[in-house]
C-alpha cells in the first residue's frame, strides 16, 4: 500500500523522492534519508542487538524518515526518535553510520 495514496502531491519546486526502502522524503533531505536507510540495514544485520531492540529502533528510524517527507519536519519528533537511535554509536559496525546520520540531521535536531 502506498503511504501517500490519496494525497495529491504536486511539484512546487520541492520534490518528493523515494529512497531505497520505499520511504518518500523531501528532496532536500535525500542524503539524510539515504544514510538512515544504510543505518537501518546495518542495524537489521547486526548480531550485537536483540530483536526487540531492533524493532524499537527501526520504528524510530521510520519515524524520522516520515518527518523527512514534510516541507517543515517536526523537529521535536525527530529529536525524540534520534535520542534512542544515536545510542547505536557504541555498537560495533554501526558507529560510522550513526555519525554520518548525526551530521546530516544536525540542522533538524
N, C-alpha and C positions, 0 to 999 in steps of 0.2 A: 504494500500500500504506500502510495506517495505521501510523504509527510506533509506536503503543502497542497494536496489535492483540494480543489475547490476555492483556492485563494488565487485571485487574479494578480499575477506578477507582471509588471510592465517595465521595460527598460527606461530608466530615468537618469541615465548617466552613472548609476550604481548598479552593477550586475550581481546577480546571484549565480554562484557556480556550484557544481557538485564535486566533492573531493572523494578520494579513494574509497571510503566505506559507505558512500551514498549520502553523507551529510551534506546539506546545502548551506553555503555560507556566503556572506557578502564578499565580493572580490577583494576588497581592501584587507580582509583578514585571511586571505588564501594561505599565506605562509604559516601563520599560527595554526590554522586548521590542518594543514598537511603535517606539521610537526606533532599535533595531537594524534593524528592517525598513526604515525610512526610509534609514538609513545604507547598508544593503546595496543598495537600489535605486539610490541616488545613485552608489555605487561602480561598479555594473554599467554605468551610463550615462556614466561618466567617460571622457574621452579622454586623461587625464593618467597613466593607469596601464596597464601591459601586461596582456595576457590572462592570463599566468602569475601575475602579482601578484594579479589579481582572483580567480583560482581559489584561491590560498592564503588570501587574506583572507576570502573567502566561507566557506571551510571553518572559519576561526577564528570568524567571527560565528556560524555554525551551532553550533559547539561551545559558545559562550556561551549561545545560546538553548536548547540541550539541557539545560544545567545549570539554567536558569531554570524547568524543569518540575519540579524536585525541591523537596521541602519544605525540605531543607537543601542548597543548591547547594554544590558543591565549589569553594571559593574559590581553591585552587591552580590548578585547570583554568581558571577564569575569568580569574585573574590572568595566566597564561601566554598564553592566547589574546588577551587585551586588550593585552598588550605589543606585539604585532605590529599590531593594528588601530589603536591610538591614534596610531601614526606617520602616519596619514592626516590628522592635524590640520594638516599643512603643504600639503596638496593643495587647490588652488583649488576651491571649491564644496563641499568636504567638511568644512572646519574647524568650521563651526557645528554640524553633525550629530554630529561626534566629541565636541565639547564637551558637547552635550546628553546623549549616551550616557555620557560620563565622569561627569557629575554624578549620573546615575541609578544607575550601577554602583558608585559610590564606597563604599557600605556593604558591598559584596561583594568589593571588591578590596583 
